[in-house]
Amino acid sequence: MPRPTKDLKQLARAHTSAAIKTLIGIMNQPKAPAAARIAASNSILERGWGKSVQPHAGEDGEGPVEIKVIETIIVDPKNQGR
């Protein structure tokens, strides 16, 4: 995915205050759907505190992720024994 240009970042950052106010308005709106209120709340928390750490689990869903390294060594048969 291409990175946003500097101008696009500046434009988006110029609207940060309005965007946060909008999220807070949705979060505090009792008649808004619960999913919208939760999404707004999560967005506000992530911007203020960062995303929570997601632990990685193995294929069985438990335990640590097993990392396997496959290494290929190419040997020149003319240089064997040197």
PyMOL Python script that loads the backbone (N, CA, C, O; Angstrom):
from pymol import cmd

cmd.read_pdbstr("""\
ATOM      1  N   MET A   1       0.852  -1.172   0.000  1.00  0.00           N
ATOM      2  CA  MET A   1       0.000   0.000   0.000  1.00  0.00           C
ATOM      3  C   MET A   1       0.893   1.229   0.000  1.00  0.00           C
ATOM      4  O   MET A   1       1.803   1.323   0.824  1.00  0.00           O
ATOM      5  N   PRO A   2       0.657   2.172  -0.901  1.00  0.00           N
ATOM      6  CA  PRO A   2       1.499   3.365  -0.949  1.00  0.00           C
ATOM      7  C   PRO A   2       1.323   4.234   0.286  1.00  0.00           C
ATOM      8  O   PRO A   2       0.237   4.313   0.861  1.00  0.00           O
ATOM      9  N   ARG A   3       2.398   4.877   0.679  1.00  0.00           N
ATOM     10  CA  ARG A   3       2.352   5.766   1.837  1.00  0.00           C
ATOM     11  C   ARG A   3       1.671   7.080   1.446  1.00  0.00           C
ATOM     12  O   ARG A   3       1.822   7.556   0.321  1.00  0.00           O
ATOM     13  N   PRO A   4       0.918   7.660   2.390  1.00  0.00           N
ATOM     14  CA  PRO A   4       0.274   8.946   2.087  1.00  0.00           C
ATOM     15  C   PRO A   4       1.328  10.037   1.851  1.00  0.00           C
ATOM     16  O   PRO A   4       2.390  10.047   2.474  1.00  0.00           O
ATOM     17  N   THR A   5       1.006  10.932   0.953  1.00  0.00           N
ATOM     18  CA  THR A   5       1.931  12.030   0.700  1.00  0.00           C
ATOM     19  C   THR A   5       1.924  12.976   1.894  1.00  0.00           C
ATOM     20  O   THR A   5       1.007  12.961   2.715  1.00  0.00           O
ATOM     21  N   LYS A   6       2.956  13.789   1.972  1.00  0.00           N
ATOM     22  CA  LYS A   6       3.078  14.744   3.076  1.00  0.00           C
ATOM     23  C   LYS A   6       1.879  15.697   3.106  1.00  0.00           C
ATOM     24  O   LYS A   6       1.379  16.036   4.179  1.00  0.00           O
ATOM     25  N   ASP A   7       1.423  16.126   1.928  1.00  0.00           N
ATOM     26  CA  ASP A   7       0.274  17.041   1.866  1.00  0.00           C
ATOM     27  C   ASP A   7      -0.988  16.388   2.410  1.00  0.00           C
ATOM     28  O   ASP A   7      -1.775  17.028   3.107  1.00  0.00           O
ATOM     29  N   LEU A   8      -1.181  15.097   2.086  1.00  0.00           N
ATOM     30  CA  LEU A   8      -2.362  14.380   2.561  1.00  0.00           C
ATOM     31  C   LEU A   8      -2.316  14.225   4.079  1.00  0.00           C
ATOM     32  O   LEU A   8      -3.332  14.383   4.755  1.00  0.00           O
ATOM     33  N   LYS A   9      -1.140  13.916   4.608  1.00  0.00           N
ATOM     34  CA  LYS A   9      -0.992  13.797   6.069  1.00  0.00           C
ATOM     35  C   LYS A   9      -1.301  15.127   6.741  1.00  0.00           C
ATOM     36  O   LYS A   9      -2.002  15.169   7.752  1.00  0.00           O
ATOM     37  N   GLN A  10      -0.774  16.218   6.178  1.00  0.00           N
ATOM     38  CA  GLN A  10      -1.021  17.539   6.762  1.00  0.00           C
ATOM     39  C   GLN A  10      -2.504  17.880   6.729  1.00  0.00           C
ATOM     40  O   GLN A  10      -3.036  18.436   7.690  1.00  0.00           O
ATOM     41  N   LEU A  11      -3.171  17.550   5.630  1.00  0.00           N
ATOM     42  CA  LEU A  11      -4.603  17.819   5.503  1.00  0.00           C
ATOM     43  C   LEU A  11      -5.379  17.028   6.547  1.00  0.00           C
ATOM     44  O   LEU A  11      -6.256  17.569   7.220  1.00  0.00           O
ATOM     45  N   ALA A  12      -5.052  15.743   6.680  1.00  0.00           N
ATOM     46  CA  ALA A  12      -5.744  14.905   7.658  1.00  0.00           C
ATOM     47  C   ALA A  12      -5.499  15.409   9.076  1.00  0.00           C
ATOM     48  O   ALA A  12      -6.423  15.460   9.887  1.00  0.00           O
ATOM     49  N   ARG A  13      -4.262  15.779   9.373  1.00  0.00           N
ATOM     50  CA  ARG A  13      -3.929  16.260  10.720  1.00  0.00           C
ATOM     51  C   ARG A  13      -4.616  17.580  11.034  1.00  0.00           C
ATOM     52  O   ARG A  13      -4.887  17.880  12.197  1.00  0.00           O
ATOM     53  N   ALA A  14      -4.895  18.365  10.012  1.00  0.00           N
ATOM     54  CA  ALA A  14      -5.588  19.635  10.224  1.00  0.00           C
ATOM     55  C   ALA A  14      -7.018  19.414  10.720  1.00  0.00           C
ATOM     56  O   ALA A  14      -7.618  20.311  11.314  1.00  0.00           O
ATOM     57  N   HIS A  15      -7.561  18.222  10.476  1.00  0.00           N
ATOM     58  CA  HIS A  15      -8.935  17.904  10.878  1.00  0.00           C
ATOM     59  C   HIS A  15      -8.990  16.992  12.104  1.00  0.00           C
ATOM     60  O   HIS A  15     -10.048  16.452  12.424  1.00  0.00           O
ATOM     61  N   THR A  16      -7.884  16.821  12.775  1.00  0.00           N
ATOM     62  CA  THR A  16      -7.834  15.924  13.933  1.00  0.00           C
ATOM     63  C   THR A  16      -8.827  16.324  15.008  1.00  0.00           C
ATOM     64  O   THR A  16      -9.565  15.479  15.513  1.00  0.00           O
ATOM     65  N   SER A  17      -8.855  17.577  15.358  1.00  0.00           N
ATOM     66  CA  SER A  17      -9.736  18.046  16.427  1.00  0.00           C
ATOM     67  C   SER A  17     -11.208  17.771  16.089  1.00  0.00           C
ATOM     68  O   SER A  17     -11.962  17.281  16.929  1.00  0.00           O
ATOM     69  N   ALA A  18     -11.606  18.088  14.861  1.00  0.00           N
ATOM     70  CA  ALA A  18     -12.998  17.851  14.446  1.00  0.00           C
ATOM     71  C   ALA A  18     -13.316  16.353  14.441  1.00  0.00           C
ATOM     72  O   ALA A  18     -14.411  15.946  14.832  1.00  0.00           O
ATOM     73  N   ALA A  19     -12.364  15.543  14.000  1.00  0.00           N
ATOM     74  CA  ALA A  19     -12.584  14.100  13.955  1.00  0.00           C
ATOM     75  C   ALA A  19     -12.753  13.528  15.359  1.00  0.00           C
ATOM     76  O   ALA A  19     -13.629  12.696  15.592  1.00  0.00           O
ATOM     77  N   ILE A  20     -11.923  13.968  16.283  1.00  0.00           N
ATOM     78  CA  ILE A  20     -12.027  13.493  17.671  1.00  0.00           C
ATOM     79  C   ILE A  20     -13.365  13.945  18.269  1.00  0.00           C
ATOM     80  O   ILE A  20     -14.031  13.171  18.957  1.00  0.00           O
ATOM     81  N   LYS A  21     -13.753  15.187  18.009  1.00  0.00           N
ATOM     82  CA  LYS A  21     -15.050  15.677  18.512  1.00  0.00           C
ATOM     83  C   LYS A  21     -16.197  14.849  17.947  1.00  0.00           C
ATOM     84  O   LYS A  21     -17.160  14.559  18.658  1.00  0.00           O
ATOM     85  N   THR A  22     -16.103  14.465  16.666  1.00  0.00           N
ATOM     86  CA  THR A  22     -17.137  13.641  16.046  1.00  0.00           C
ATOM     87  C   THR A  22     -17.195  12.268  16.718  1.00  0.00           C
ATOM     88  O   THR A  22     -18.277  11.767  17.027  1.00  0.00           O
ATOM     89  N   LEU A  23     -16.030  11.666  16.940  1.00  0.00           N
ATOM     90  CA  LEU A  23     -15.987  10.361  17.610  1.00  0.00           C
ATOM     91  C   LEU A  23     -16.576  10.446  19.013  1.00  0.00           C
ATOM     92  O   LEU A  23     -17.321   9.561  19.436  1.00  0.00           O
ATOM     93  N   ILE A  24     -16.241  11.508  19.729  1.00  0.00           N
ATOM     94  CA  ILE A  24     -16.782  11.687  21.086  1.00  0.00           C
ATOM     95  C   ILE A  24     -18.298  11.865  21.030  1.00  0.00           C
ATOM     96  O   ILE A  24     -19.024  11.334  21.870  1.00  0.00           O
ATOM     97  N   GLY A  25     -18.771  12.619  20.031  1.00  0.00           N
ATOM     98  CA  GLY A  25     -20.220  12.805  19.875  1.00  0.00           C
ATOM     99  C   GLY A  25     -20.939  11.486  19.626  1.00  0.00           C
ATOM    100  O   GLY A  25     -21.998  11.235  20.201  1.00  0.00           O
ATOM    101  N   ILE A  26     -20.363  10.641  18.767  1.00  0.00           N
ATOM    102  CA  ILE A  26     -20.969   9.325  18.497  1.00  0.00           C
ATOM    103  C   ILE A  26     -20.924   8.462  19.750  1.00  0.00           C
ATOM    104  O   ILE A  26     -21.909   7.807  20.092  1.00  0.00           O
ATOM    105  N   MET A  27     -19.796   8.460  20.427  1.00  0.00           N
ATOM    106  CA  MET A  27     -19.635   7.661  21.636  1.00  0.00           C
ATOM    107  C   MET A  27     -20.664   8.047  22.700  1.00  0.00           C
ATOM    108  O   MET A  27     -21.186   7.179  23.400  1.00  0.00           O
ATOM    109  N   ASN A  28     -20.956   9.329  22.822  1.00  0.00           N
ATOM    110  CA  ASN A  28     -21.861   9.829  23.857  1.00  0.00           C
ATOM    111  C   ASN A  28     -23.324   9.877  23.432  1.00  0.00           C
ATOM    112  O   ASN A  28     -24.176  10.279  24.224  1.00  0.00           O
ATOM    113  N   GLN A  29     -23.636   9.475  22.196  1.00  0.00           N
ATOM    114  CA  GLN A  29     -25.004   9.531  21.693  1.00  0.00           C
ATOM    115  C   GLN A  29     -25.758   8.257  22.092  1.00  0.00           C
ATOM    116  O   GLN A  29     -25.517   7.198  21.512  1.00  0.00           O
ATOM    117  N   PRO A  30     -26.672   8.343  23.078  1.00  0.00           N
ATOM    118  CA  PRO A  30     -27.386   7.145  23.528  1.00  0.00           C
ATOM    119  C   PRO A  30     -28.191   6.455  22.437  1.00  0.00           C
ATOM    120  O   PRO A  30     -28.387   5.241  22.491  1.00  0.00           O
ATOM    121  N   LYS A  31     -28.663   7.214  21.440  1.00  0.00           N
ATOM    122  CA  LYS A  31     -29.481   6.616  20.383  1.00  0.00           C
ATOM    123  C   LYS A  31     -28.647   6.009  19.251  1.00  0.00           C
ATOM    124  O   LYS A  31     -29.194   5.349  18.367  1.00  0.00           O
ATOM    125  N   ALA A  32     -27.345   6.227  19.271  1.00  0.00           N
ATOM    126  CA  ALA A  32     -26.479   5.644  18.239  1.00  0.00           C
ATOM    127  C   ALA A  32     -26.400   4.139  18.452  1.00  0.00           C
ATOM    128  O   ALA A  32     -26.469   3.670  19.588  1.00  0.00           O
ATOM    129  N   PRO A  33     -26.256   3.374  17.366  1.00  0.00           N
ATOM    130  CA  PRO A  33     -26.121   1.922  17.520  1.00  0.00           C
ATOM    131  C   PRO A  33     -24.917   1.583  18.405  1.00  0.00           C
ATOM    132  O   PRO A  33     -23.892   2.264  18.378  1.00  0.00           O
ATOM    133  N   ALA A  34     -25.069   0.528  19.178  1.00  0.00           N
ATOM    134  CA  ALA A  34     -23.999   0.121  20.094  1.00  0.00           C
ATOM    135  C   ALA A  34     -22.683  -0.098  19.339  1.00  0.00           C
ATOM    136  O   ALA A  34     -21.618   0.273  19.830  1.00  0.00           O
ATOM    137  N   ALA A  35     -22.755  -0.698  18.151  1.00  0.00           N
ATOM    138  CA  ALA A  35     -21.537  -0.964  17.377  1.00  0.00           C
ATOM    139  C   ALA A  35     -20.807   0.336  17.030  1.00  0.00           C
ATOM    140  O   ALA A  35     -19.578   0.387  17.061  1.00  0.00           O
ATOM    141  N   ALA A  36     -21.558   1.375  16.702  1.00  0.00           N
ATOM    142  CA  ALA A  36     -20.953   2.665  16.370  1.00  0.00           C
ATOM    143  C   ALA A  36     -20.323   3.295  17.610  1.00  0.00           C
ATOM    144  O   ALA A  36     -19.240   3.875  17.530  1.00  0.00           O
ATOM    145  N   ARG A  37     -20.993   3.184  18.745  1.00  0.00           N
ATOM    146  CA  ARG A  37     -20.463   3.742  19.996  1.00  0.00           C
ATOM    147  C   ARG A  37     -19.192   3.019  20.402  1.00  0.00           C
ATOM    148  O   ARG A  37     -18.232   3.648  20.847  1.00  0.00           O
ATOM    149  N   ILE A  38     -19.179   1.692  20.251  1.00  0.00           N
ATOM    150  CA  ILE A  38     -17.990   0.915  20.593  1.00  0.00           C
ATOM    151  C   ILE A  38     -16.837   1.254  19.655  1.00  0.00           C
ATOM    152  O   ILE A  38     -15.706   1.440  20.103  1.00  0.00           O
ATOM    153  N   ALA A  39     -17.118   1.334  18.360  1.00  0.00           N
ATOM    154  CA  ALA A  39     -16.080   1.671  17.387  1.00  0.00           C
ATOM    155  C   ALA A  39     -15.494   3.052  17.676  1.00  0.00           C
ATOM    156  O   ALA A  39     -14.278   3.236  17.613  1.00  0.00           O
ATOM    157  N   ALA A  40     -16.335   4.002  17.984  1.00  0.00           N
ATOM    158  CA  ALA A  40     -15.857   5.351  18.304  1.00  0.00           C
ATOM    159  C   ALA A  40     -15.011   5.327  19.573  1.00  0.00           C
ATOM    160  O   ALA A  40     -13.958   5.961  19.633  1.00  0.00           O
ATOM    161  N   SER A  41     -15.470   4.598  20.583  1.00  0.00           N
ATOM    162  CA  SER A  41     -14.717   4.500  21.841  1.00  0.00           C
ATOM    163  C   SER A  41     -13.344   3.879  21.609  1.00  0.00           C
ATOM    164  O   SER A  41     -12.337   4.370  22.118  1.00  0.00           O
ATOM    165  N   ASN A  42     -13.314   2.791  20.833  1.00  0.00           N
ATOM    166  CA  ASN A  42     -12.037   2.136  20.541  1.00  0.00           C
ATOM    167  C   ASN A  42     -11.101   3.060  19.776  1.00  0.00           C
ATOM    168  O   ASN A  42      -9.903   3.104  20.054  1.00  0.00           O
ATOM    169  N   SER A  43     -11.641   3.797  18.816  1.00  0.00           N
ATOM    170  CA  SER A  43     -10.806   4.722  18.047  1.00  0.00           C
ATOM    171  C   SER A  43     -10.189   5.790  18.938  1.00  0.00           C
ATOM    172  O   SER A  43      -9.017   6.134  18.786  1.00  0.00           O
ATOM    173  N   ILE A  44     -10.978   6.309  19.861  1.00  0.00           N
ATOM    174  CA  ILE A  44     -10.475   7.335  20.774  1.00  0.00           C
ATOM    175  C   ILE A  44      -9.383   6.750  21.670  1.00  0.00           C
ATOM    176  O   ILE A  44      -8.330   7.363  21.847  1.00  0.00           O
ATOM    177  N   LEU A  45      -9.630   5.575  22.230  1.00  0.00           N
ATOM    178  CA  LEU A  45      -8.638   4.950  23.105  1.00  0.00           C
ATOM    179  C   LEU A  45      -7.345   4.636  22.357  1.00  0.00           C
ATOM    180  O   LEU A  45      -6.257   4.865  22.886  1.00  0.00           O
ATOM    181  N   GLU A  46      -7.450   4.115  21.137  1.00  0.00           N
ATOM    182  CA  GLU A  46      -6.256   3.783  20.370  1.00  0.00           C
ATOM    183  C   GLU A  46      -5.443   5.021  20.022  1.00  0.00           C
ATOM    184  O   GLU A  46      -4.214   4.967  19.992  1.00  0.00           O
ATOM    185  N   ARG A  47      -6.103   6.113  19.764  1.00  0.00           N
ATOM    186  CA  ARG A  47      -5.372   7.337  19.446  1.00  0.00           C
ATOM    187  C   ARG A  47      -4.694   7.917  20.680  1.00  0.00           C
ATOM    188  O   ARG A  47      -3.625   8.518  20.584  1.00  0.00           O
ATOM    189  N   GLY A  48      -5.319   7.734  21.834  1.00  0.00           N
ATOM    190  CA  GLY A  48      -4.739   8.276  23.061  1.00  0.00           C
ATOM    191  C   GLY A  48      -3.711   7.373  23.712  1.00  0.00           C
ATOM    192  O   GLY A  48      -2.746   7.851  24.308  1.00  0.00           O
ATOM    193  N   TRP A  49      -3.918   6.051  23.599  1.00  0.00           N
ATOM    194  CA  TRP A  49      -3.072   5.099  24.328  1.00  0.00           C
ATOM    195  C   TRP A  49      -2.369   4.091  23.442  1.00  0.00           C
ATOM    196  O   TRP A  49      -1.535   3.327  23.927  1.00  0.00           O
ATOM    197  N   GLY A  50      -2.683   4.066  22.157  1.00  0.00           N
ATOM    198  CA  GLY A  50      -2.105   3.069  21.246  1.00  0.00           C
ATOM    199  C   GLY A  50      -2.925   1.793  21.294  1.00  0.00           C
ATOM    200  O   GLY A  50      -3.740   1.593  22.194  1.00  0.00           O
ATOM    201  N   LYS A  51      -2.697   0.930  20.307  1.00  0.00           N
ATOM    202  CA  LYS A  51      -3.424  -0.334  20.261  1.00  0.00           C
ATOM    203  C   LYS A  51      -2.884  -1.259  21.339  1.00  0.00           C
ATOM    204  O   LYS A  51      -1.698  -1.229  21.668  1.00  0.00           O
ATOM    205  N   SER A  52      -3.774  -2.081  21.882  1.00  0.00           N
ATOM    206  CA  SER A  52      -3.344  -3.018  22.909  1.00  0.00           C
ATOM    207  C   SER A  52      -2.488  -4.106  22.282  1.00  0.00           C
ATOM    208  O   SER A  52      -2.637  -4.425  21.102  1.00  0.00           O
ATOM    209  N   VAL A  53      -1.598  -4.668  23.073  1.00  0.00           N
ATOM    210  CA  VAL A  53      -0.700  -5.710  22.607  1.00  0.00           C
ATOM    211  C   VAL A  53      -1.512  -6.976  22.342  1.00  0.00           C
ATOM    212  O   VAL A  53      -2.319  -7.391  23.174  1.00  0.00           O
ATOM    213  N   GLN A  54      -1.297  -7.575  21.197  1.00  0.00           N
ATOM    214  CA  GLN A  54      -1.987  -8.804  20.831  1.00  0.00           C
ATOM    215  C   GLN A  54      -1.001  -9.965  20.952  1.00  0.00           C
ATOM    216  O   GLN A  54      -0.037 -10.034  20.190  1.00  0.00           O
ATOM    217  N   PRO A  55      -1.229 -10.874  21.894  1.00  0.00           N
ATOM    218  CA  PRO A  55      -0.317 -12.009  22.008  1.00  0.00           C
ATOM    219  C   PRO A  55      -0.477 -12.944  20.812  1.00  0.00           C
ATOM    220  O   PRO A  55      -1.569 -13.086  20.263  1.00  0.00           O
ATOM    221  N   HIS A  56       0.606 -13.566  20.424  1.00  0.00           N
ATOM    222  CA  HIS A  56       0.575 -14.520  19.327  1.00  0.00           C
ATOM    223  C   HIS A  56       0.459 -15.919  19.906  1.00  0.00           C
ATOM    224  O   HIS A  56       1.123 -16.247  20.889  1.00  0.00           O
ATOM    225  N   ALA A  57      -0.380 -16.739  19.301  1.00  0.00           N
ATOM    226  CA  ALA A  57      -0.557 -18.112  19.745  1.00  0.00           C
ATOM    227  C   ALA A  57      -0.260 -19.053  18.591  1.00  0.00           C
ATOM    228  O   ALA A  57      -0.339 -18.673  17.423  1.00  0.00           O
ATOM    229  N   GLY A  58       0.081 -20.281  18.934  1.00  0.00           N
ATOM    230  CA  GLY A  58       0.365 -21.294  17.928  1.00  0.00           C
ATOM    231  C   GLY A  58      -0.881 -21.681  17.163  1.00  0.00           C
ATOM    232  O   GLY A  58      -1.961 -21.137  17.392  1.00  0.00           O
ATOM    233  N   GLU A  59      -0.721 -22.637  16.244  1.00  0.00           N
ATOM    234  CA  GLU A  59      -1.840 -23.062  15.401  1.00  0.00           C
ATOM    235  C   GLU A  59      -3.007 -23.621  16.205  1.00  0.00           C
ATOM    236  O   GLU A  59      -4.160 -23.507  15.788  1.00  0.00           O
ATOM    237  N   ASP A  60      -2.715 -24.226  17.362  1.00  0.00           N
ATOM    238  CA  ASP A  60      -3.771 -24.793  18.189  1.00  0.00           C
ATOM    239  C   ASP A  60      -4.479 -23.730  19.021  1.00  0.00           C
ATOM    240  O   ASP A  60      -5.418 -24.034  19.758  1.00  0.00           O
ATOM    241  N   GLY A  61      -4.023 -22.470  18.900  1.00  0.00           N
ATOM    242  CA  GLY A  61      -4.629 -21.380  19.647  1.00  0.00           C
ATOM    243  C   GLY A  61      -4.053 -21.217  21.038  1.00  0.00           C
ATOM    244  O   GLY A  61      -4.419 -20.294  21.767  1.00  0.00           O
ATOM    245  N   GLU A  62      -3.158 -22.106  21.401  1.00  0.00           N
ATOM    246  CA  GLU A  62      -2.537 -22.042  22.725  1.00  0.00           C
ATOM    247  C   GLU A  62      -1.022 -22.087  22.576  1.00  0.00           C
ATOM    248  O   GLU A  62      -0.491 -22.544  21.564  1.00  0.00           O
ATOM    249  N   GLY A  63      -0.362 -21.615  23.579  1.00  0.00           N
ATOM    250  CA  GLY A  63       1.094 -21.693  23.592  1.00  0.00           C
ATOM    251  C   GLY A  63       1.731 -20.714  22.633  1.00  0.00           C
ATOM    252  O   GLY A  63       1.042 -20.035  21.871  1.00  0.00           O
ATOM    253  N   PRO A  64       3.047 -20.644  22.674  1.00  0.00           N
ATOM    254  CA  PRO A  64       3.756 -19.684  21.819  1.00  0.00           C
ATOM    255  C   PRO A  64       3.779 -20.135  20.363  1.00  0.00           C
ATOM    256  O   PRO A  64       3.558 -21.304  20.047  1.00  0.00           O
ATOM    257  N   VAL A  65       4.049 -19.186  19.501  1.00  0.00           N
ATOM    258  CA  VAL A  65       4.172 -19.479  18.080  1.00  0.00           C
ATOM    259  C   VAL A  65       5.514 -20.172  17.870  1.00  0.00           C
ATOM    260  O   VAL A  65       6.543 -19.731  18.381  1.00  0.00           O
ATOM    261  N   GLU A  66       5.485 -21.259  17.113  1.00  0.00           N
ATOM    262  CA  GLU A  66       6.720 -21.974  16.810  1.00  0.00           C
ATOM    263  C   GLU A  66       7.261 -21.436  15.494  1.00  0.00           C
ATOM    264  O   GLU A  66       6.559 -21.416  14.483  1.00  0.00           O
ATOM    265  N   ILE A  67       8.499 -21.005  15.517  1.00  0.00           N
ATOM    266  CA  ILE A  67       9.128 -20.466  14.315  1.00  0.00           C
ATOM    267  C   ILE A  67      10.170 -21.467  13.841  1.00  0.00           C
ATOM    268  O   ILE A  67      11.060 -21.865  14.592  1.00  0.00           O
ATOM    269  N   LYS A  68      10.043 -21.864  12.592  1.00  0.00           N
ATOM    270  CA  LYS A  68      10.991 -22.796  12.004  1.00  0.00           C
ATOM    271  C   LYS A  68      11.797 -22.058  10.955  1.00  0.00           C
ATOM    272  O   LYS A  68      11.255 -21.274  10.175  1.00  0.00           O
ATOM    273  N   VAL A  69      13.094 -22.314  10.941  1.00  0.00           N
ATOM    274  CA  VAL A  69      13.978 -21.688   9.972  1.00  0.00           C
ATOM    275  C   VAL A  69      14.474 -22.771   9.029  1.00  0.00           C
ATOM    276  O   VAL A  69      14.988 -23.802   9.462  1.00  0.00           O
ATOM    277  N   ILE A  70      14.316 -22.529   7.756  1.00  0.00           N
ATOM    278  CA  ILE A  70      14.831 -23.446   6.742  1.00  0.00           C
ATOM    279  C   ILE A  70      16.017 -22.761   6.084  1.00  0.00           C
ATOM    280  O   ILE A  70      15.903 -21.647   5.574  1.00  0.00           O
ATOM    281  N   GLU A  71      17.143 -23.436   6.103  1.00  0.00           N
ATOM    282  CA  GLU A  71      18.358 -22.845   5.566  1.00  0.00           C
ATOM    283  C   GLU A  71      18.836 -23.707   4.411  1.00  0.00           C
ATOM    284  O   GLU A  71      18.881 -24.932   4.520  1.00  0.00           O
ATOM    285  N   THR A  72      19.184 -23.082   3.325  1.00  0.00           N
ATOM    286  CA  THR A  72      19.731 -23.783   2.168  1.00  0.00           C
ATOM    287  C   THR A  72      21.192 -23.407   2.032  1.00  0.00           C
ATOM    288  O   THR A  72      21.543 -22.229   1.967  1.00  0.00           O
ATOM    289  N   ILE A  73      22.045 -24.432   1.988  1.00  0.00           N
ATOM    290  CA  ILE A  73      23.478 -24.201   1.812  1.00  0.00           C
ATOM    291  C   ILE A  73      23.878 -24.813   0.480  1.00  0.00           C
ATOM    292  O   ILE A  73      23.690 -26.008   0.254  1.00  0.00           O
ATOM    293  N   ILE A  74      24.420 -24.003  -0.381  1.00  0.00           N
ATOM    294  CA  ILE A  74      24.864 -24.481  -1.690  1.00  0.00           C
ATOM    295  C   ILE A  74      26.359 -24.740  -1.592  1.00  0.00           C
ATOM    296  O   ILE A  74      27.136 -23.855  -1.232  1.00  0.00           O
ATOM    297  N   VAL A  75      26.747 -25.965  -1.918  1.00  0.00           N
ATOM    298  CA  VAL A  75      28.144 -26.366  -1.822  1.00  0.00           C
ATOM    299  C   VAL A  75      28.673 -26.614  -3.229  1.00  0.00           C
ATOM    300  O   VAL A  75      28.063 -27.333  -4.020  1.00  0.00           O
ATOM    301  N   ASP A  76      29.783 -26.026  -3.517  1.00  0.00           N
ATOM    302  CA  ASP A  76      30.443 -26.266  -4.800  1.00  0.00           C
ATOM    303  C   ASP A  76      31.216 -27.578  -4.681  1.00  0.00           C
ATOM    304  O   ASP A  76      32.154 -27.672  -3.889  1.00  0.00           O
ATOM    305  N   PRO A  77      30.832 -28.598  -5.465  1.00  0.00           N
ATOM    306  CA  PRO A  77      31.499 -29.900  -5.322  1.00  0.00           C
ATOM    307  C   PRO A  77      32.998 -29.830  -5.621  1.00  0.00           C
ATOM    308  O   PRO A  77      33.753 -30.676  -5.144  1.00  0.00           O
ATOM    309  N   LYS A  78      33.438 -28.856  -6.388  1.00  0.00           N
ATOM    310  CA  LYS A  78      34.872 -28.727  -6.696  1.00  0.00           C
ATOM    311  C   LYS A  78      35.662 -28.275  -5.469  1.00  0.00           C
ATOM    312  O   LYS A  78      36.857 -28.555  -5.374  1.00  0.00           O
ATOM    313  N   ASN A  79      35.015 -27.579  -4.523  1.00  0.00           N
ATOM    314  CA  ASN A  79      35.719 -27.037  -3.374  1.00  0.00           C
ATOM    315  C   ASN A  79      35.479 -27.851  -2.097  1.00  0.00           C
ATOM    316  O   ASN A  79      35.813 -27.389  -1.006  1.00  0.00           O
ATOM    317  N   GLN A  80      34.917 -29.031  -2.216  1.00  0.00           N
ATOM    318  CA  GLN A  80      34.701 -29.854  -1.027  1.00  0.00           C
ATOM    319  C   GLN A  80      36.032 -30.340  -0.484  1.00  0.00           C
ATOM    320  O   GLN A  80      36.932 -30.703  -1.242  1.00  0.00           O
ATOM    321  N   GLY A  81      36.144 -30.344   0.795  1.00  0.00           N
ATOM    322  CA  GLY A  81      37.368 -30.808   1.440  1.00  0.00           C
ATOM    323  C   GLY A  81      38.401 -29.709   1.600  1.00  0.00           C
ATOM    324  O   GLY A  81      39.467 -29.967   2.159  1.00  0.00           O
ATOM    325  N   ARG A  82      38.147 -28.548   1.154  1.00  0.00           N
ATOM    326  CA  ARG A  82      39.110 -27.448   1.316  1.00  0.00           C
ATOM    327  C   ARG A  82      38.751 -26.629   2.528  1.00  0.00           C
ATOM    328  O   ARG A  82      39.436 -25.655   2.840  1.00  0.00           O
TER     329      ARG A  82
END
""", "prot")
cmd.dss("prot")
cmd.show_as("cartoon", "prot")
cmd.util.cbc("prot")
cmd.orient("prot")
